[in-house]
Amino acid sequence: MFEREKAENVILGGGEPGKYMAWELARQGRQTVVIERALIGGSCPNIACLPSKNVIHSAEVAHLVRHAAEYGQRTGPVVTDMAGVRRRKREMVDGLIDINRKRFAADGLEFVLGEGRFLGPREIEIRLAAGGTRRIEADRVFLDLGTHAAVPDIPGLADAAPLTHVEALELARLPEHLVVLGGGYVGAEFAQAFHRFGSRVTVVEYGPQLLGREDADVADAVTVMFQEEGIDVILAAEARSVEGRSGDRVRLHLRSAAGERVLECSDVLVATGRTPNTKDIGLDRAGVELDSRGYIRVNERLETSTPAVWAMGECAGSPQFTHVAFDDFRVVRDNLAGVQRTTRDRVIPYCVFIDPELGRVGLNETEAKQKGIDARIVALPMTSVLRARSLGETRGFMKVLLDAASDRILGFTMLGPEAGEVIAVVQTAMLAGLPYTRLRDAIFTHPTMAEGLNVLLANVPARKRAEHDGRQARRRHARRADAAPKAAAV
């Protein structure tokens, strides 16, 4: 018989929201056990956000050096040392792991490496990485299970041992010809990075455009950029079967409206989405319900169907960004403290770290149309932003969506240098409820990318006055009616 231990708090998964919840509870002096399968600090500092941006920056440096003559610099032949790229990435990751390890050493906090699974509503069995088993019954459980890269059920693909982002970040060699299955955010970032390192790269996308969640003009601009750099893009194509082994020789059988073709390459990288880590851990025994895609069902306070069990981050179906996962932690933390906070109406920005960057916050045109929202749309080419001209990087554009009958900002998209920083400016205005005119008339430092907002917003067309005035008149009429004396009931 196993001895069953008691714990006030158990956190299953030590990723972004899980670790911050653990550190907060430990700071409050609450007994907390964190069960993590392998990654100290979670996927972001180990195998995802930060290491991928580290490698992408190395690729940007390679690209700049190869184009040094355009900046008046003379260099010799440029050869990428992938072992050196990996070494730089590993040094950063090691430093981040050390920071996380030290924070997990807080008083009242126990960090356990192992795999946890439910035996009952709040009873968890741990298969320890060092061997052996423990059982813990908790007063409260917090689930931070995360997701993993999905490998499509394509005949021969799994046997071909394809790369995912995890393996791609550990390559010490340069693929001769890399085929990226999937043209979403991850696929786009890795495609451009490996092309800049020196690989021949082909992107195969099942849908009609790259970056399927973005407006067509944004996707088209990115496609043109990729093609001009020398990246092959195949759209509306389905991979029917795969032969060979990634790292050696692979044949992909593709089908599209143009017919069938065979694409030969040396390596395959799968970037076709994520799958939640919710299988085979006994969630059914805990009474924790899943949706049709395998994500944990939660309410707007991130409570699951089981009392005193919360789910945070990607496993709860939250948008798959580290900054959203961190906000999930804040939602749960504040509600535990008696502060009402929910996941509704969050203004979530994100950035795709291609070069130049693609950033967005709020609605785009496609989403506005789907929701039946009437919007004024204004776009500005990056050639009109003086900072872009000084850098010699004028590809892309800014685009803003404004309410048709008011000056409210509905969304902003930017494809251009430092887009991730500029969207933060617009997001701040949206959070503050500022009309676009406050940004239009703001004094931004010259020359900066944010200064482009002055130019963009100076071109906003007049709002629909008749509709707006009619709406205001109806509101005034309603207020007068409310203020008028009411007739006595008969």
C-alpha positions, 0 to 999 in steps of 0.5 A, a space after each residue: 500500500 502506498 502512503 497517501 500524503 496531504 498537501 494544501 495545493 498541488 500544481 500539475 505542470 510547471 509552465 508559465 501560469 503554473 510556476 507563477 501560481 506556485 511562487 505566489 502561493 509560496 510567498 503567501 506561506 501556503 504549502 505547495 507541491 509542483 509536479 513537472 514532467 521534465 522542463 524546469 520553467 516550462 516550454 517557453 524558456 526551454 523549447 519554445 518562445 525564447 529559444 526560438 527567438 534566439 535562433 531567429 535572431 541568429 538567422 537575422 544576423 546571418 541575413 544582415 551579414 550576407 547583405 552587408 554591401 547594401 549598408 556599405 560594409 565589405 565582408 567575405 563569404 558567410 557560412 552558418 555554423 549551426 553548432 554555434 547557433 545551437 550553443 548560443 541558444 543552449 547558453 541562454 536556456 541554461 541561464 533561464 533554467 538556473 533562474 527558475 530552479 532557484 525560484 522553485 527553491 522557495 520555502 514551503 514549495 516542493 518541486 517534483 520531477 515526475 508524471 502525475 495522473 489522477 486517481 480521484 477528484 483531487 488525488 494524484 499519483 506521481 511516477 517520479 523521474 528518479 524512480 518510485 511513486 508518491 500519492 498526494 491528496 490536495 485541497 486545491 489543484 491547479 492544472 497547467 498541462 500545456 500542449 505539444 506539436 500535433 503530427 497529422 495522420 498522414 501515411 508514412 509521416 510518423 515513420 519519417 521521424 519529422 522535426 517539430 519545433 523542439 528538434 529543429 531548435 536542436 539541429 547542429 547541421 543545416 538541412 539541405 532542403 527543408 519542407 515545412 508542413 504548415 504555413 501558420 505562425 510557427 511554420 512561417 518563423 522557422 521557414 524564414 530562419 532556416 532559409 536565412 541560415 542557408 537551407 533551401 526551404 519550401 512551405 506547404 500549406 493546406 489552406 488557400 493562404 499563409 497565416 490563415 487567421 490574418 487578412 488576405 492582404 497581410 498573407 499576400 504581402 508575407 507570401 511575396 516577401 518569402 518568394 522574393 527571399 527565395 522561399 518556395 510557397 505551395 498553397 492549397 496543397 494536401 500531403 497525401 503520403 510520405 516516404 523516407 526519413 527526415 534527415 536523409 531523404 524524403 518524398 512527399 506526395 502532394 495533391 492540389 487543384 493543379 494535380 498531383 506532384 512529388 516533392 523531394 527534400 532532406 528534412 520535414 518540419 511539421 508545424 500544423 498546430 497543437 494538441 493538449 496534454 490531457 490524455 491518459 492522466 485520469 481527468 475523467 477520474 477527477 471529474 474534469 470535463 473536456 471539450 470536443 478537441 480535448 481541451 479542459 472546459 473552464 468558465 470565465 474564472 478558469 474553474 473546471 467542472 470539479 470543485 477546487 480544480 482550476 485549469 490555466 494556459 493552453 490546456 484550458 483552450 486559452 490563446 496559445 501565447 505565453 503572455 495569455 498564460 501569464 494572465 490566466 495565472 493573474 485571473 485565478 490568483 485574483 479570484 482566490 483573493 476575492 477580486 472579481 476578474 475574468 477572461 472576458 473581453 481581454 485585449 490580446 496582442 501577438 507578434 509573429 517574429 518573421 522579418 519584418 515582424 507581423 503584429 496585431 491587436 484587436 479585430 482585423 477586417 475578416 473578423 469584423 465582417 464575420 461579426 457584422 461590425 461596420 468599420 472604417 479601415 485605413 492603411 499606410 505603406 511602410 514607405 511612408 514611415 521615415 524610420 523605415 526609410 532610414 533603416 532601409 526596410 520599407 516592406 509591409 504596412 500599417 492598418 487600423 480598424 475604427 468604429 464606423 460611427 465613433 472614434 473607438 479603435 477596434 484593431 490594429 495590424 502592422 507588418 513592418 520593423 518593430 511591429 511588436 513594440 508599436 502594437 503595444 502603443 495601440 493596445 495601451 490606447 485601446 485599454 484606456 478607451 482613448 479615441 484614435 485622435 489621441 494617438 493621431 495628435 500625440 507627439 511621438 519621438 522622431 524618427 521612430 516606428 510609432 511616429 507612423 501612427 501620426 501619419 496613418 491616423 491623419 488619413 482617417 475618413 469622416 465617421 458616419 455622422 447621420 447614423 451617429 447623430 441618430 443614435 445620439 438623438 435616440 439616447 437623448 430621447 430615452 433619457 428625457 423619457 426616463 426623467 419625465 413624470 410617470 402616470 399613476 397606475 389605474 
